[in-house]
Amino acid sequence: PIVTTVGGGETRTLAAPTYAGQMLLICMKTDGGDCVITCATGLNQTGNTTITLNDAGDTVLLAAIYNGSNIRWRVVVNDGATLG
């Protein structure tokens, strides 16, 4: 899992997954400001590409799937994060 402690507003970049079935758990441990994570691929059918962790405990679980011939992240669980 990726556990983040934010010491002010921060941005991060998430690369495309490397294989279908890959899982990634991201959660905010300590809130010192928002953490915006921009994903290289869409995160859902809507095409959202950002995850914003606003508060301690915000958690997102991602799974990699095939979308045509491409591998994309998809949100499996979202507890408190904002997608954009």
C-alpha positions in Angstrom: 0.0 0.0 0.0 0.9 3.6 -0.4 0.4 5.5 2.8 0.9 9.2 2.4 1.6 11.9 5.0 1.0 15.4 3.6 2.8 18.4 5.0 0.9 20.9 2.8 -0.9 20.7 -0.5 1.0 18.1 -2.6 0.6 16.5 -6.1 1.7 13.1 -7.1 1.6 11.1 -10.4 0.5 7.5 -10.8 1.8 5.6 -13.7 -0.2 3.2 -15.7 -0.4 -0.4 -14.2 2.1 -2.9 -15.6 -0.2 -6.0 -15.6 -3.9 -6.8 -15.4 -4.9 -7.9 -11.8 -2.4 -5.5 -10.2 -3.8 -3.9 -7.0 -2.9 -0.7 -5.4 -4.1 0.7 -2.0 -3.6 4.4 -1.3 -4.5 6.0 1.9 -3.8 9.3 3.7 -2.2 8.7 7.1 -1.8 12.3 8.3 -3.6 15.3 6.9 -1.5 18.4 6.4 -3.4 19.5 3.3 -4.9 17.9 0.2 -2.9 15.4 -1.9 -3.9 15.3 -5.6 -2.8 12.2 -7.5 -3.0 12.4 -11.3 -3.2 9.0 -13.0 -1.8 8.3 -16.4 -4.9 6.4 -17.3 -8.6 6.8 -16.6 -9.8 5.6 -13.2 -13.4 4.8 -14.2 -15.9 4.7 -17.1 -16.5 8.5 -16.6 -12.8 9.1 -17.5 -11.8 10.7 -14.2 -8.0 10.9 -13.9 -7.4 12.5 -10.5 -7.8 11.3 -6.9 -7.9 13.9 -4.2 -7.2 12.8 -0.6 -8.7 15.5 1.6 -8.6 14.0 5.1 -6.7 11.4 7.2 -8.2 8.0 6.5 -9.3 8.7 2.9 -8.6 5.5 1.1 -8.8 4.3 -2.5 -8.2 0.7 -3.8 -7.4 0.4 -7.5 -7.2 -2.7 -9.7 -5.7 -3.0 -13.1 -8.0 -4.2 -15.9 -7.8 -4.7 -19.7 -9.7 -2.0 -21.6 -9.3 -3.2 -25.2 -5.6 -3.8 -25.6 -4.6 -1.3 -22.9 -4.2 -1.8 -19.2 -6.0 0.8 -17.0 -6.6 1.5 -13.3 -10.2 1.1 -12.0 -11.5 2.2 -8.6 -12.7 -0.8 -6.6 -13.2 1.0 -3.3 -13.4 4.7 -2.6 -13.8 5.8 1.1 -13.7 9.6 1.3 -11.5 10.6 -1.7 -12.7 12.9 -4.4 -12.4 11.8 -8.1 -12.1 14.3 -10.8 
